[in-house]
Amino acid sequence: MKKIMLATVLCFGLISFLGYNYFTSYYQGEKYYVKIKKDGLPLKPDHYKGKTYQDYDYIVSAYNKKGEQKQLEFTADHKLKHNAYLELIYKKNKGVMSWEEIKKSKVPNSALKNLLQ
């Protein structure tokens, strides 16, 4: 009985470990920070169910928490406010996976120093 219980616990542990590794490698990326200084380039409008949707393409210099720079490209479904700070989630094989506007106080100092230049 103890062997079955131990085997069950080990299998559960192994499955949990593999699932966590899959999740982190597939869905989590590195955080980069950017300050929007100019408008994005309008992309070709999309038409869906009688409505027109306009997306904008942004190519920006972004910085991670260590202050390392990377040129990143992402799209937004509206024009972003000038001087807004964004946190981008970037993964090497997927590019920018998501972004959200944040307060200036949430930007790490090493990234902020580069964004203010």
N, C-alpha and C positions, 0 to 999 in steps of 0.2 A: 504494500500500500504506500509506503514511504517513497519507493522508487517511482511509482506512477505520479505521486504528488510532486516530486522533484522534477520529473520530466515535464509535467504540465507547466510548472512555474518557469522552467528554463525555456520552453517553447514560447510561452507568453512574453517573457523578457526579450527573447531574440526577435520575435515579431514586432514588439514595441520599438526596439532599437532600430531595426531596419525601416520601419514606418517613419520614425522621427528623422532618420538620415535622408530618406527619400523626400520628405516634406521640406526639410531645410535646404537640400540641394536643388529642388525644383521650384520652390515658391519664395524663398527668402533671398534677398540680394543685399548689396552694399548701399548705404545711404550716402547720397551726394546732395549738396546744397547749392542753390543758384539764386541770383537776384535778377529779376526781369528788368531789362533796360530798354528793350525795343519790342515792337509788335512782331508777332509771328507772321510767317508767310501764309497767305490764304491758299488752301488746297481747293481742288475742284469740288464745287458744291455737290452734295448728295441729295437725291429726291426720293422720298419714301412716303407712301400713302398721302400724296398731295402736298407734302410739306418739304421745304428746302432746308437742309442742314449744312452749316459751314464749319469746317475744321481749320485749325491753324497749326502750322509746323514751326517748331522752335528748335534752333541749333544754338546751344549755349556752352559756355565754359563753366563747368561745375567742379566743386571741391568736396573731398571727403573730410572726415573728422581729423585726419592727419594733415590736411592742407594740400593734398595731392590733386592736381588738376586733370580733368578728362573732358574732352569734347563730347557732349551728349545731344541726342536728338529725340524729341518727343512731340506728340500732338495734343491739342486741347480743343474742346468743342466750343470754345468762346475765346475772345481776346483776353489775355491776362493783364492785370493791372501793372502799370509801370511801378518799379521799386518794390514789388511784392517779393517776399522770400519764399522759396519752395524747397521742399524736401523730396528728392527723387529716389526711387528704389531702382537700382540698376543691377542687372545680372549680365555677365559677359556674353553668354550665348542667347540672351533674349532681348538685350537692350534695356531701355527704361520700361519697367513693368507698371509703375504707378507714380503719381505725384500728388502732393497736397500743399496748400499754402500754410505757412507757419509764421509765428511771430519771430521777429529779429532776435529776441532773447533766447529762442530755442536753437539757434544756429551755433555750432561749436566755434570757439574763439579762433582756432587756426583756419577754419574755412571763412569765417566772417572777415578776418584780416585781409584775405585775398579778394573777397567780394567787394570790399569798400575801396579798393584801389582803382 
